[in-house]
Amino acid sequence: FKAEDNRSDEENELLELRKEVQRLRMENDILKQAALIMGRK
């Protein structure tokens, strides 16, 4: 018996979306830094 078996579809979706948001934020930060580096040249 696992905790995730007890979650509703909404809860699972929310968790997935949070993971997605976190990933996109990290990607965004990397792209911002890359843009700064490229801009200096």
C-alpha positions in Angstrom: 0.0 0.0 0.0 1.6 3.2 -1.2 0.6 6.8 -0.5 0.2 7.6 -4.2 -2.5 4.9 -4.5 -4.6 7.0 -2.1 -4.2 10.2 -4.1 -7.0 11.6 -6.3 -6.5 12.4 -9.9 -6.5 16.1 -9.1 -3.7 15.6 -6.5 -1.6 13.6 -9.0 -2.1 16.3 -11.6 -1.1 19.0 -9.2 2.1 17.2 -8.3 2.9 16.7 -11.9 2.3 20.4 -12.7 4.5 21.5 -9.7 7.3 19.3 -11.1 6.8 20.8 -14.5 6.9 24.4 -13.2 10.0 23.7 -11.2 11.7 22.3 -14.3 10.7 25.2 -16.5 11.9 27.7 -13.9 15.3 26.0 -13.9 15.4 26.0 -17.6 14.4 29.7 -17.7 17.2 30.6 -15.3 19.7 28.7 -17.4 18.5 30.5 -20.6 18.7 33.9 -18.8 22.3 33.2 -17.8 23.1 32.1 -21.3 21.6 35.3 -22.7 23.7 37.4 -20.4 26.9 35.6 -21.4 26.0 35.9 -25.1 25.2 39.6 -24.6 28.6 40.3 -23.2 30.4 39.2 -26.4 
